Amino acid sequence: MANFEAYQEYQRIDDFEEDSPPGEEDLLVHVPEGLSDSWHHIKNLDNFFTRIYQFHQKNGFACMMLSEFFELFQFLFVVTFTTFLFNCVEYDILFANRAVNHTGPGQNPLDRNKVSLPDAILPSQQCTERIQENSWIIFLLIMATIFWVYRMIKVFCNILSYWEIRQFYIKALKISMDELCNFTWQEVQDRLISLQREQQMCIHKKELTELDIYHRILRFKNYMVAMVNKSLLPVQLQLPLLGNLVFLTQGLKYNFELILFWGPGSLFQNKWNLHPKYKRAGNRLELAQQLSRVILLLGVANLLLCPFILVWQVLYAFFSYTEVIRREPGSLGARRWSMFGRLYLRHFNELDHELHGRLGRGYKPISKYMNSFTSPLLTVLAKNVAFFSGSVLAVLIALTVYDEDVLTVQHILTAITVLGVVITITRSFIPDEHMVWCPEQLLQCVLAHIHYMPDHWRGNANKSETRDEVAQLFQYKALFILEELISPIVTPFILIFLLRNKSLEIIDFFRNFTVEVVGVGDICSFAQMDIRRHGNPLWMSEGQTEASVYQQAENGKTELSLMHFTIKNPRWQPPQESSVFISHLKEKVHQDAQGGPPTQLLLSEAPLCSSLLSNGSGNEPDNLLASVLAHPVLTASGLPGRDRRFVPPSTAASAAASVLASLSSSHSQLPHASRSRSHIHLPSTHPDSTMYCSDRTIIDSMSVSDSRMKSTTLLSEFASAEMSLHAIYMHEVHQQNSLPHQRTFGQWQNPVPMRELSSNTGSQTHSVHTAVSLSNMPTPLRLGGWTEEEEGDAEEEEILSSGSTPKQDSRSSY
C-alpha cells in the first residue's frame, strides 16, 4: 500500500442527524407513551440490531441460554476433570504396575488381584492434600475461577439482554417463539424497517434501510474485510524453508479486534464513532507511535499469558477431538474454510448466514479440486504402507476371532488401534482410480460459488502453485487444529514484530477509509459500495470511478459486493452512482445475451449438464447453473443440438448473460413486481409469487418436488444462482478487459470458431477428461475423445454459417 497521505481526509456524509450520541451505552431506553411495550430512541443500535440478528440465527431465547449455560459447565468440567486426573488417580495401580491385594471375609481368592476402577482413585482427603501441596495447581485454579466467575456474570447479563430481545420479537415484531424458525432474516428485517415508521427506534431518522441495518451489524467486520482486501493485516508470512504461509487464528483475530475496535486504547471511542484525533492527518506520526505502544503492551500481555492459554488450548483440543479421531481418523484429512479464507472471500455487507451458505455451496466443488491433485511418489508409499499394515492387522483380527484371550496380551489392543489409524490415513493419500483430472473446470465451478479468484489462477489451475494458494483458503482440519494450538506462542511475536511495523499504515487506513454517515456513525467507506470512490475500471466501472489504485478495492470486491447486496436485498434503493453501474452492467448483459445460446436450449440441456457435472442435488437453480457452465463444452465438442443442427460455440459468459436476461425478462412480467427498479433484482418475496411464472419452459422443466417448495426457499436458491451467474459473467468480462490483446482459447474469451476451442471449457467436475491448461493447447480435444479430420473443418464452418439457431425469448426488458 502506498500514498497514505495523498488520498483524503476523514469525510462526513450529511444525510441525517446523529442518533447515537457518545457515552450512552444502554441497550434499550423505554419512553412510555401510553404503551409500556413501545421502543423509542434505542441508543445503542449496533448492539440492538446485532442481538436481534443473533437471536434469530441461534433459534431463540431457550436455545441461546441453554448454550450459554453449557459453555459454563463445559469450562467447569474441563478444569475439574483435568485437576482430578492429575491429582486423584493412582496410575501405578491403574496400569497394573503395583499389585493390589483384596482381603476380607467372603472375598473370592481368584478376585484378590483384580484391579477395579475405584482401586485407582485416591480418597478425597488424600486428593485434597495433593492439590494443596502443589502451588502451581492452586494458582491455575484461582485463574480459572476468576475467568469462570467473569463468564458467569456475562451470561447473566446476556440473559437480561436477550430476554428484552425476546419481548421485542413478541410484542413489537409480532413473532412468537414457536414461529421464529419459520421466518427468514429478510422477513425479520422487513418488519424492523416497517416498525421504524411506527415507532422511532432511531429517533432522528424517519426510515431505516437494509444497508443501515447491515452497517450496524457489520461495522467492524467490514473494516476487517477491507484490511484483508488491501493486504494491511500481517497474516501472510514468508518463512525460510516453508515459503509463503498464511496464519490467522481465532486468537490472533481476537487480538486484532481488541487493538482496533473495542479494547483499551483502541481507535474507536465507542461502538459507532472513531476517535476524533484519528480523523486528522496532522498528528498521524504521534498516533502511530501511540498505537505501536498499545500493540507492544498487548503483545507482552499475550506473551505472559501464553502458558495458561496454551494449556487451555491443549486440554480443549484433547477433549474435543480425541474421540472424533478415534472414531473417524480420516476426519483430520478433511478440509474446512480457513479464517483467512472467510475474510478474503467475504463480500462487504455480507451477514454470517449468507457467507456460510455461499461457502457451503462451494464446499463440494473445491473439495473435488483439491483432491484432484495427487503425488505419485506419495501414492506408491501409501499403497505399500497400507498393504503391510493391513496384513498385520488381518492376522491380529483373525487370532482374536479364533481366541478372544489374545486381547489380554499386553499392547495388543494398542497395536490394532494404531494399525487401523495408519491404514485410514494412508488410504486418504490413494486417489480414486476412476477420477479424471480436470482442474480448469473444477476451478470455474468453485468460482461460481466463492465469487473471488486471483487473475493469475486463470489458465494455471493445473499447477501446484495455484493449489497451494487455494489451500490457504481451504485448509486441512488437522492444520487448523495445529494452528490453534500454536497460536498462543505465535500471536505475541506477530503483534510485536509485524503488526507494530504497520502502525502508521493502520492510522492512515482508518483516516482515509472512514466516513461518517449521520444517523449510522463512522463506517468503512468500502462498505458504502461506492463505485465512484472505490470502483475498479477493469471491473466494468470504467468511466464511472475516480478512484486511484490506492483507493480501489482489489479483485473487484466493490462491484461484486454491490451486486450481491442488491440481489440479496431486492427492496434496497441504491444511490445514483451504484444505479448507474448496475444499469451499465444490465446493458452489457443484454448486449452479450444477443449472441448467447437461447435459454430454452440451456434448459433442455439441463439433465445432460447435471449428469456431466455430477450434480446429484436435483435442485433447479443448481441445474440451471450447471447448464451455463457445461454448455461451452457441449458446443465445443461438435455435438449436434436437439434440432440436429450444429450449435454455434459459446462461452460461459454468453450463456450466463442469456440466463440473466431471461431472469429479468421473467421478473418484469410478474404480477407482483410492482416495485420496479432500474437495476437487476429478483422478484418479490410475496408468498404467492414465483420466479418463472411467465416462462412456461422453465415451469415445465421444474419437478413436482420443486413446485411444492416454499416460495422463500426457492427464491433464496435462485438468488444464489443469480449471483453465481453474475460472478462468472463479471470475471469473464474482467479477463477480457485485463488482456484485450491476448487470445487464449476456452471459456474465458468471446466465442471463436469451434475448431479453436479446447475441451477444458465450462465443465464443473471431472466428467470431461482433460489435463491440459488453456494456455498450452492449440488443438481441440473433443468430448469423449472424439476428433475430426482437418478436411472436415471447412464443411463444418459452412454448416455453422448457414445454420440457424432458435431465437431467444425476450431480452429487451433486461
ZALUMMAR-530003 format. One record per residue (C-alpha): residue in three letters; x, y, z. Coordinates in steps of 0.05 Angstrom, whole numbers, plus 32768, in hexadecimal, padded with zeros to 4 digits. Example, Ala and Ser with C-alpha at 12.3 -4.5 7.8 and 13.67 -1.06 7.14 Angstrom:
2
ala80F67FA6809C
ser81117FEB808F
***
This chain:
814
met800080008000
ala801980457FF0
asn8006808E7FEF
phe7FE5808D8033
glu7FEB80D8803A
ala7FD480E97FF4
tyr7F8E80CE7FF6
gln7F5E80F8801E
glu7F48810D8063
tyr7F1180ED808C
gln7ECD80FD806E
arg7E8881088087
ile7E4A80F78060
asp7E1481278078
asp7DD48103806C
phe7DB680FD80B1
glu7DC2811580F7
glu7DE880E98126
asp7DBE80B8814D
ser7DF3809A817A
pro7E1680D081A3
pro7E5880BC81C3
gly7E57809F8209
glu7E1280818208
glu7E1D8036820E
asp7DD9801C8224
leu7DBB7FE981F6
leu7D73800081FB
val7D51803D8216
his7D058039821F
val7CE080798215
pro7C9880698229
glu7C64808B81FF
gly7C2680688214
leu7C4180238205
ser7C7480028232
asp7C8E7FD781F9
ser7CA3800F81CB
trp7CEB801581B7
his7D03805B81AA
his7D48807881A1
ile7D73803981A7
lys7DB5805981B6
asn7DE4802081A4
leu7DC780088163
asp7E067FE08153
asn7DFC7FB3818F
phe7DB17FB28185
phe7DB17F9C813C
thr7DEA7F6C8149
arg7DC37F4A8181
ile7D857F478156
tyr7DAD7F25811F
gln7DCF7EF4814F
phe7D8C7EE68171
his7D707ED1812D
gln7DAC7EAA8116
lys7DB37E848158
asn7D6A7E708158
gly7D4F7E988192
phe7D577EA381DC
ala7D547E5B81F5
cys7D8A7E4181C5
met7DB77E7C81D2
met7DB47E78821E
leu7DBC7E2D821E
ser7DFB7E3481F4
glu7E157E6A8223
phe7E0B7E3F8261
phe7E2A7E028240
glu7E677E2C822E
leu7E6E7E3E8278
phe7E687DF6828E
gln7E967DDF8256
phe7ECD7E0D826F
leu7EC07DF782B7
phe7EC27DAE82A1
val7F047DB5827C
val7F267DD782B7
thr7F0B7DA782ED
phe7F157D6882C4
thr7F5C7D7B82B1
thr7F6C7D8B82FA
phe7F4E7D47830E
leu7F787D2282DB
phe7FB97D4282F1
asn7FAF7D3D833C
cys7F7C7D08834E
val7F8F7CCB8324
glu7FC37C978337
tyr7FDE7C8482F3
asp800D7C4E830D
ile7FD07C278323
leu7FA87C3882E4
phe7FE07C1F82B7
ala7FEA7BE182E4
asn80317BF682F5
arg80217BEB833E
ala7FFA7BAF8357
val7FBA7BB7837E
asn7FA77B8283B2
his7F5E7B8183C4
thr7F557B5D8407
gly7F177B56842E
pro7EE17B268443
gly7EBC7B078409
gln7EF07B1F83D7
asn7EFA7AEE839D
pro7F457ADB839B
leu7F447AE1834F
asp7F2D7B298353
arg7F607B418386
asn7F917B5A8351
lys7F5E7B788321
val7F617BC4831A
ser7F207BEB831A
leu7F187C35830A
pro7F0C7C4B8352
asp7F4F7C2C8364
ala7F737C5F8339
ile7F4E7C9B8356
leu7F6C7CBB8393
pro7F407CCD83D0
ser7F267D1483D0
gln7F517D28840B
gln7F917D1083EA
cys7F7D7D3183A9
thr7F717D7383CC
glu7FB57D6F83ED
arg7FD77D6483AA
ile7FB57DA2838D
gln7FC77DCD83C9
glu80107DB883C5
asn80167DCF837C
ser80187E1B837A
trp80187E1B832D
ile7FD67DF5832C
ile7FB87E25835F
phe7FCD7E628335
leu7FAE7E4482F6
leu7F6E7E35831B
ile7F6A7E7C8335
met7F737E9782EE
ala7F3F7E6782D3
thr7F0E7E7B830A
ile7F167EC582FB
phe7F097EB982B1
trp7ECD7E8C82C0
val7EAE7EC082EE
tyr7EB87EF482B7
arg7E967EC68285
met7E5D7EB982B5
ile7E507F0382BF
lys7E517F0D8274
val7E1F7ED4826B
phe7DEF7EF4829C
cys7DF57F378279
asn7DE77F138237
ile7DA97EF48256
leu7D8D7F388267
ser7D9F7F558224
tyr7D837F1C81FB
trp7D447F198225
glu7D397F61820F
ile7D457F4C81C7
arg7D137F1381D0
gln7CDF7F4581E7
phe7CEF7F7081AB
tyr7CE47F36817B
ile7CA17F25819B
lys7C847F6A81A8
ala7CA37F968173
leu7CB27F688139
lys7C757F3B8147
ile7C9F7EFB8140
ser7C937EC68174
met7CCB7E978189
asp7CA77E5B816B
glu7CA57E7E8127
leu7CEB7E9B8129
cys7D0B7E628103
asn7CD97E6D80CA
phe7CF17EB480BD
thr7D2D7EC48092
trp7D5B7EFD80A5
gln7D427F26806B
glu7CFB7F218086
val7D137F3680CC
gln7D397F6F80AD
asp7CFB7F868086
arg7CD47F8980C7
leu7D0C7FB180E8
ile7D097FE480AF
ser7CBD7FE880B4
leu7CC07FF080FF
gln7CEF802B80F8
arg7CB6805180D4
glu7C878043810F
gln7CB78049814A
gln7CF680738143
met7D2B80428159
cys7D5D80708137
ile7D3F80B18150
his7D6180E18120
lys7D5580B780E2
lys7D1180AD80C4
glu7D1F806D809D
leu7D53803680A1
thr7D6F80138065
glu7D8B7FCE805E
leu7DD07FEC8056
asp7DC980118098
ile7DBB7FD080BD
tyr7DF47FAD809B
his7E237FE680AC
arg7E107FE280F5
ile7E1A7F9680FA
leu7E587F9280CE
arg7E7B7FD480E0
phe7EBC7FB480F9
lys7EB97F7780CB
asn7EB77FA4808E
tyr7EF77FC580A7
met7F187F8080AF
val7F027F6B8069
ala7F1E7FAC804C
met7F617FA58070
val7F697F5D8057
asn7F567F758011
lys7F8B7FAB8013
ser7FBF7F7B8032
leu7FC67FA7806F
leu7FC47F7180A5
pro80047F4880AD
val7FE67F0480A2
gln80127EEF8068
leu80557ED88081
gln80947EC98059
leu80BB7E94807F
pro80FC7E71806B
leu80F27E2A8051
leu80A67E308059
gly809D7E688027
asn805F7E948026
leu802E7E82805D
val7FEC7E9F8075
phe7FE27EA080C0
leu7FA17EBA80DD
thr7F817E988119
gln7F487EA88148
gly7F787EC3817B
leu7F9E7EF0814B
lys7F5D7F0B812D
tyr7F437F198174
asn7F827F418182
phe7F7B7F698141
glu7F347F7C8154
leu7F487F8B819C
ile7F7E7FBC8184
leu7F567FDE814D
phe7F0D7FDF8163
trp7EF97FD481AB
gly7F347FC881D9
pro7F567FFB8206
gly7F7D802C81DB
ser7F578018819C
leu7F4880478162
phe7EFD804A8170
gln7EE4807381AA
asn7EA2804D81AB
lys7E7D801A8181
trp7E6E804A8148
asn7EA180838148
leu7EEA80858137
his7F1080B08168
pro7F1580F8814C
lys7F6180FA8151
tyr7F6680C2811D
lys7F3E80EB80EC
arg7F74812080E4
ala7FB4811780BC
gly7FDE814980E3
asn7FF2811B811C
arg7FF580D980F6
leu803D80CA810B
glu802E80D58155
leu7FF080AA8150
ala80178073812D
gln804980738167
gln801080708199
leu7FF180358173
ser803480138170
arg803A801781BC
val7FF47FFA81C5
ile80067FC08197
leu80487FB581BD
leu80247FB38200
leu7FF07F8281E6
gly80267F5881C7
val804B7F548209
ala800A7F43822D
asn7FFF7F0A81FB
leu80457EF28208
leu803A7EF18253
leu7FF77ECD824C
cys80127E9D8218
pro801D7E628248
phe7FD67E658263
ile7FB57E6E821F
leu7FE07E378202
val7FCC7E068239
trp7F837E17822E
gln7F8A7E0E81E2
val7FAB7DCA81EA
leu7F777DB2821C
tyr7F3C7DCB81F3
ala7F577DAC81B4
phe7F647D6A81D8
phe7F1D7D6581F4
ser7EFE7D7E81B3
tyr7F227D56817D
thr7F3E7D17819D
glu7EFD7CF08199
val7EEF7D098152
ile7F357CF4813B
arg7F2C7CAF815B
arg7EE97CA68139
glu7EFB7CC680F6
pro7F477CCC80ED
gly7F3B7CE680A7
ser7F187D2480C2
leu7F5C7D4580CA
gly7F657D3F807F
ala7F247D648073
arg7F277DAE8061
arg7F057DEC807A
trp7F047E368067
ser7F3D7E5A808A
met7F357E9980B2
phe7F5B7EBE807D
gly7F2F7EA08047
arg7EF07EB88069
leu7F0A7EFF806B
tyr7F287EFE8026
leu7EEA7EE28005
arg7EB87F0A802C
his7E917F428009
phe7E897F858029
asn7E477F85804E
glu7E3F7F3A804E
leu7E207F1C808D
asp7E3A7EDD80AC
his7E027EB08095
glu7E097ECA804E
leu7E547EBC804E
his7E4B7E76806C
gly7E167E648039
arg7E417E7B7FFF
leu7E807E588017
gly7E567E1A8027
arg7E407E177FDE
gly7E897E1B7FC8
tyr7EA27DE67FF8
lys7E967DAA7FCA
pro7EB67DC77F8A
ile7EF37DE27FAE
ser7EFC7DA07FD2
lys7EFC7D7D7F8F
tyr7F2F7DAF7F74
met7F5E7DA57FAF
asn7F567D597FAD
ser7F677D587F62
phe7FB07D677F74
thr7FD77D2A7F87
ser80207D1A7F92
pro80357CDB7F6B
leu806E7CCE7F9B
leu80427CD77FD8
thr800D7CAA7FB7
val80407C717FAE
leu80577C787FF6
ala80107C7B8011
lys7FFB7C3C7FEB
asn80357C138007
val802E7C2D804E
ala7FE47C1D804B
phe7FF47BD78031
phe80267BC68068
ser7FFB7BE4809F
gly7FBD7BC28085
ser7FE17B7E8083
val7FF67B8380CC
leu7FB17B9D80E0
ala7F8F7B6480BC
val7FB87B3080E2
leu7FA97B518125
ile7F5F7B548116
ala7F5F7B0B8100
leu7F827AF68140
thr7F507B1E8169
val7F167AFC8146
tyr7F357AB88152
asp7F427AC5819C
glu7F2D7B0481C0
asp7F637AF981F5
val7F927B1981C2
leu7F757B5C81D8
thr7F927B51821D
val7FD97B538201
gln7FFB7B948214
his7FF67BCB81E0
ile7FCF7BA181AE
leu7F947BD281AF
thr7FC47C0B81A6
ala7FE37BE98169
ile7F9F7BDC814A
thr7F8A7C258155
val7FCB7C42813A
leu7FCA7C1580FD
gly7F827C2980EE
val7F947C7380F3
val7FD07C6980C6
ile7FA77C468091
thr7F717C7C8092
ile7FA57CB4808B
thr7FCB7C928052
arg7F8B7C84802C
ser7F7D7CCE802B
phe7FBB7CD78000
ile7FA57CA47FCD
pro7F7C7CC57F96
asp7F3D7CA87F79
glu7F4F7C7E7F3D
his7F127C987F18
met7F227CE17F23
val7F307D0B7EE5
trp7F5C7D497EEC
cys7F3B7D897ED4
pro7F527DC27F01
glu7F3C7DFB7ED4
gln7EF37DE57ED4
leu7EF47DD97F1F
leu7F127E1D7F2D
gln7EDD7E3E7F01
cys7EA67E1D7F2A
val7EC97E327F6B
leu7EC97E7A7F51
ala7E7E7E777F45
his7E747E6F7F90
ile7EAE7E937FB2
his7EAA7ECE7F81
tyr7EF47EE17F89
met7F317EC77F65
pro7F747EE77F58
asp7F837EF67F0F
his7FC27ECB7F0E
trp7F997E8C7F1D
arg7F7B7E917ED8
gly7F997E5C7EAB
asn7FC67E437EE4
ala7F947E187F09
asn7FBF7DDA7EFB
lys7FFC7DF77F1E
ser80117DE77F65
glu801B7E317F74
thr7FD27E3E7F67
arg7FBE7E037F92
asp7FEA7E1C7FCB
glu7FC77E607FC8
val7F837E407FC8
ala7F997E178004
gln7FA47E598029
leu7F597E648023
phe7F457E1B802C
gln7F727DFB805F
tyr7F777DB6807E
lys7F527DAE80C0
ala7F927D9280DE
leu7FB67DD180CA
phe7F7F7DFB80E8
ile7F867DD7812B
leu7FD27DDE8129
glu7FCD7E29811B
glu7F9D7E338155
leu7FCB7E0C8183
ile80097E358172
ser7FE27E76816D
pro7FF27E8B81B6
ile803D7E8581A4
val803C7EA78160
thr80097EDF816D
pro80367F08819C
phe806E7F098169
ile80407F1D8130
leu80267F57815A
ile806A7F6F8172
phe80947F668133
leu80627F6B80F9
leu80247F91810C
arg804B7FC9812F
asn806F7FD880EE
lys802C7FE680CD
ser801480188101
leu801B805480D2
glu7FF8802F8099
ile7FBF801C80C8
ile7FB7806480E0
asp7FB5807D8097
phe7F8580468083
phe7F51805880B8
arg7F5780A280A8
asn7F538099805C
phe7F1E8063805B
thr7EEE80798091
val7EB080A38083
glu7E7B80BB80B2
val7E3480AB809C
val7E0C80D680CB
gly7DD780AB80EB
val7E04806E80E5
gly7E48808580FD
asp7E8F807980E3
ile7E93804080B2
cys7EC780258081
ser7EBF804A8040
phe7EC680098019
ala7E867FF1803A
gln7E6180298015
met7E7080017FD6
asp7E7B80447FB3
ile7E9280377F6C
arg7EA9807E7F63
arg7ED8807C7F9F
his7EEE80347FA0
gly7EDE80167F5C
asn7F107FF57F2F
pro7F0F80077EE4
leu7F217FBF7ED2
trp7EE27FA77EF4
met7EAE7FC87EC7
ser7EB1800C7EEA
glu7EDD80307EB7
gly7EC780787EB0
gln7E9E80737EF1
thr7ED580737F24
glu7F0780A87F3B
ala7F2D80787F68
ser7F7880747F66
val7F9C80317F6D
tyr7FA1803D7FB8
gln7F56804B7FBD
gln7F4080107F93
ala7F287FD07FB4
glu7F4F7F947F9C
asn7F327F5A7F73
gly7EF27F807F61
lys7ED87F7C7FA8
thr7EB27FBE7FA3
glu7E8D7FAA7F64
leu7E7F7F627F7A
ser7E697F787FBF
leu7E397FAA7FA1
met7E197F757F75
his7E167F447FAF
phe7DF47F767FDD
thr7DC47F8B7FA6
ile7DAE7F447F98
lys7DA87F317FE2
asn7D807F707FF2
pro7D537F7D7FB6
arg7D2D7FB67FDA
trp7D6C7FDF7FE4
gln7D72801F7FBC
pro7DBB802A7FAA
pro7DD980707FA3
gln7DE0808F7F5F
glu7E28807A7F52
ser7E1780317F62
ser7DD880347F37
val7E01804D7EFC
phe7E3180137F03
ile7DF97FE07F08
ser7DD77FFF7ECB
his7E197FFA7EA5
leu7E207FB27EB9
lys7DD87FA57EA4
glu7DE57FC27E5F
lys7E257F9A7E58
val7E017F5A7E6B
his7DCA7F697E38
gln7DFE7F757E02
asp7E237F347E0F
ala7DE37F0D7E17
gln7DD27F1B7DCE
gly7E0B7EEE7DB8
gly7E017EBA7DEF
pro7DDB7E797DED
pro7D8F7E7C7DF7
thr7D767E707E3D
gln7D497E387E24
leu7D867E147E08
leu7DAB7E1A7E4A
leu7D6F7DFF7E6F
ser7D677DC57E3F
glu7DAF7DB37E4C
ala7DA77DB67E98
pro7DA07D6A7EA3
leu7DDE7D5C7E79
cys7E067D947E98
ser7DF37D7F7EDE
ser7E0B7D397ECD
leu7E4C7D547EB0
leu7E597D7E7EED
ser7E467D477F1F
asn7E0F7D727F3B
gly7DE67D437F65
ser7DBE7D777F8B
gly7D867D7C7F58
asn7D7E7DC47F6B
glu7D657DEF7F32
pro7D927E2B7F40
asp7DCE7DFC7F43
asn7DB87DDB7F02
leu7DB27E1F7EE2
leu7DF87E327EF8
ala7E127DEF7EE0
ser7DF47DFC7E9B
val7E187E3F7E96
leu7E5B7E207EAA
ala7E567DE27E7F
his7E377E017E40
pro7E7A7E1A7E24
val7E957DD37E2A
leu7E5A7DB77E03
thr7E607DEA7DCC
ala7EAC7DE17DC8
ser7EA47D967DC3
gly7E827D9A7D7F
leu7E437D767D96
pro7E047D8A7D71
gly7DCC7DAD7D95
arg7D867D927DA1
asp7D717DAA7D5C
arg7DAA7D807D3D
arg7DCF7DBF7D29
phe7E137DD27D43
val7E0D7E077D79
pro7E3D7E427D73
pro7E727E417DA9
ser7E677E6E7DE5
thr7E897E807E26
ala7E747E7D7E6E
ala7E6E7EC97E6C
ser7E3C7ECA7E32
ala7E157E907E51
ala7E127EB57E94
ala7DFC7EF57E71
ser7DC57ECF7E4D
val7DAA7EB37E8E
leu7DB07EF57EB3
ala7D897F187E7C
ser7D537EE37E80
leu7D4F7EEA7ECC
ser7D447F357EC6
ser7D127F2A7E8E
ser7CEB7EF97EB8
his7CEC7F297EF3
ser7CD27F637ECA
gln7C947F3B7EB9
leu7C847F277F01
pro7C417F417F1B
his7C617F4E7F5E
ala7C9C7F747F44
ser7C7E7FB77F55
arg7CBD7FD47F73
ser7CE37FDA7F32
arg7D287FF67F34
ser7D5D80097F02
his7D8B7FCF7F12
ile7D8F7F847F16
his7D6A7F637F4E
leu7D417F267F5F
pro7CF67F267F64
ser7CCE7F367FA1
thr7CD07F087FDC
his7C857F077FDC
pro7C6E7EC17FF0
asp7C467EB87FB1
ser7C7B7ED17F81
thr7CA77EA37F58
met7CE57EB57F33
tyr7CD27E987EF0
cys7C877E9F7EEE
ser7C8C7EBF7EA9
asp7CBB7E8B7E8C
arg7C977E4B7E7B
thr7CD77E2A7E66
ile7CF57E307EAB
ile7CB47E1E7ECE
asp7CAE7DDF7EA5
ser7CF67DCC7EB4
met7CEB7DD17EFF
ser7CDF7D907F24
val7CA37D847F51
ser7CCE7D897F8F
asp7CE87DCD7F7A
ser7CA27DE77F6D
arg7C8F7DD67FB4
met7CCA7DFB7FD4
lys7CBD7E377FFD
ser7CC27E777FD6
thr7CF57E978004
thr7D247E5A7FFF
leu7D1D7E577FB4
leu7D2A7EA17FAC
ser7D677E9D7FD9
glu7D847E647FAF
phe7D777E897F6F
ala7D957EC97F8C
ser7DD57EA17F9C
ala7DD57E857F55
glu7DCB7ECA7F38
met7E067EE57F60
ser7E307EAA7F48
leu7E1F7EBC7F00
his7E327F047F0D
ala7E747EEE7F2A
ile7E847EC37EEE
tyr7E707EF97EBD
met7E957F317EE0
his7ED57F087EE6
glu7ED17EF87E9C
val7EC87F417E89
his7F007F547EB9
gln7F2F7F247E96
gln7F1D7F417E53
asn7F2B7F887E6D
ser7F6C7F747E8E
leu7F887F507E52
pro7F687F707E15
his7F9F7F5A7DE5
gln7FAB7F157E01
arg7F877EDD7DDE
thr7F7E7E9F7E07
phe7F4C7E6B7DF6
gly7F157E507E23
gln7EE17E697E51
trp7F057EAA7E64
gln7EFE7ECA7E20
asn7EC97EDE7DED
pro7EAE7EAA7DBC
val7EE17E937D89
pro7EDE7E5E7D51
met7ECE7E197D6C
arg7F0F7DFA7D56
glu7F357E2B7D82
leu7F107E177DC2
ser7F2F7DE77DF3
ser7F087DB77E1E
asn7F1C7DD97E5E
thr7EE37E0C7E57
gly7EAA7E107E88
ser7EAA7DCC7EAB
gln7E9F7DCA7EF5
thr7EBB7D867F0A
his7EE77D4F7EF1
ser7EB57D327EBF
val7ED87D527E83
his7F1E7D377E7B
thr7F567D687E71
ala7F977D777E94
val7FAF7DAF7E68
ser7FAA7DF87E7B
leu7F897E2D7E50
ser7FC97E507E3F
asn7FEF7E157E22
met7FBA7DF17DF8
pro7FB77E0B7DB1
thr7F917DCF7D95
pro7F4B7DBA7DAA
leu7F3B7D7D7DD4
arg7EF47D677DC7
leu7EC47D4E7DFB
gly7ED07D047E0A
gly7F0F7D047DE1
trp7EEC7D127D9F
thr7F167D337D69
glu7F077D4A7D23
glu7F327D4B7CE5
glu7F4F7D8D7CCE
glu7F2B7D887C8C
gly7EE97D877CB1
asp7EF57DCC7CCF
ala7EE17DF37C92
glu7EA17DCB7C8C
glu7E917DD67CD5
glu7E9B7E227CCE
glu7E6C7E217C93
ile7E377DFE7CBD
leu7E407E2F7CF6
ser7E3C7E6C7CC8
ser7DFD7E547CA6
gly7DDA7E347CE1
ser7DA97E5A7D0D
thr7DA07E557D57
pro7D607E5F7D7F
lys7D517EA67D92
gln7D537EBB7DDA
asp7D167ECA7E02
ser7D197F127E14
arg7D547F3B7E29
ser7D3C7F807E1B
ser7D267F8C7E62
tyr7D697F7B7E80
***
